[in-house]
Amino acid sequence: MNAGDDRTTTLLIGGERVAGAGAPIAIENPYSTETILQLPVASLEQVDAAVTAARGAWQSGWARSTAGERCELLHEVASRLRANADALARTMTAEGGKPLIENRNELPVA
């Protein structure tokens, strides 16, 4: 994990990155118990705002899109997973403790 990367330490609510207003939690490597990152948590108000934003996005976007449009979007997600497979596998291993090879093998089927 790159703790300096804003995407790992902020919330995405309604298309905007915001700092969590709740108490931070420690993300630990289960093998070493080393703290990897202090992650800000959403407040109840932020959770409500995120749910409202997600419902709005569902109703105005995904629910109205065609099967072909959805297919294109899901292929783009798969492409990004493949492009970032090594970094994702390392992060999954650090967070979950599973062997790196197992996490690498899971990504293609995601």
N, C-alpha and C positions, 0 to 999 in steps of 0.2 A: 504494500500500500504506500502510496506517496502522500504522506500526511500534509505536505505543503500544497497539495492539489485541492483547490476550492471545492471541486466536485465531491471529494470524499468527506468534507467536513460541513457541508451546508445541506439544507433541505431544498427540494424543488417543489414549490407550491404555485400552481397556476402559471407555470412557465417562468417563474422568478426564483432565483437562488436567495434564500434567507437563512440566517443563523437560527439554530434551534433555541427556543426560549426556556426550555426545561433544563434540569440538572444534567450535566454530561455523564456518560457512562464509559467505563473502561472496556475497550475491546482487547481481549487477551488471547494469546496463542495458547491453546489448550495443552500443548506438549510442554512448553517451557514456562507457562504462566506469565510470561513477559507481557506487559501492556504494549500493544501495538499502536494504539491511538485512543485519545479521549474524544468521544463522539458526542456532539450536542444532540439532545433529544428534543422532540417537538413538544410544545405545550398542548394542552387540551384544545385551546383556541386554534392553534396551528393545525392540529389534526382535523378539526371541523372544517377549516378553510381548505385543506387538501382534499377532503372528501367532497366538498361542494364543487371545487374546481374539477375534480375527476368526473363527477356526474355531469357537469356542463360539457366537458370535453367528449364524454361518451355520447351525449345527446346531440351535440352539434357536429361531431366528427365521425367517430368510429361507427356509430349506429346508422349513420346516413351514407357511409361509404359502400361502394360495390364490392363484391367478392374479389374482383380483379385488383382493386385498389388495396384491399386488405392483404392480398397475396403479395403484392409488390412491397408493402411495408414490412411484412414478416420476412421476406427474403432479404431486405435491407438489415433487419435485426440479426438474422443468421450470418450475413456477411460481416457485420461488425463484431459478432461473437468470434468468428473465425480469425479476423484480423487482430484481435486482442486476446487470443486464447492463452498464450503463455503468461501474460500479466494476470489474467483472470484466474488461471490455475494456481499461480503463486499466492494470490490473495485468498483464494478459497482454502488453500492448505494452511496459510497462516491463521485464518479465522477458525477453521474447523478441525484442523489437525489430521485430516486424511492425507495419505501419501500423495505426493505431487502427481505421480503417474496416473493414479485413479481419478484425480480431478481433471487432468488433461483428457483422459478417456471419456469423461462425462460430457464435456463441452460439445463435441460433434453431434450428440444425440439431443441436445437441448433444442 
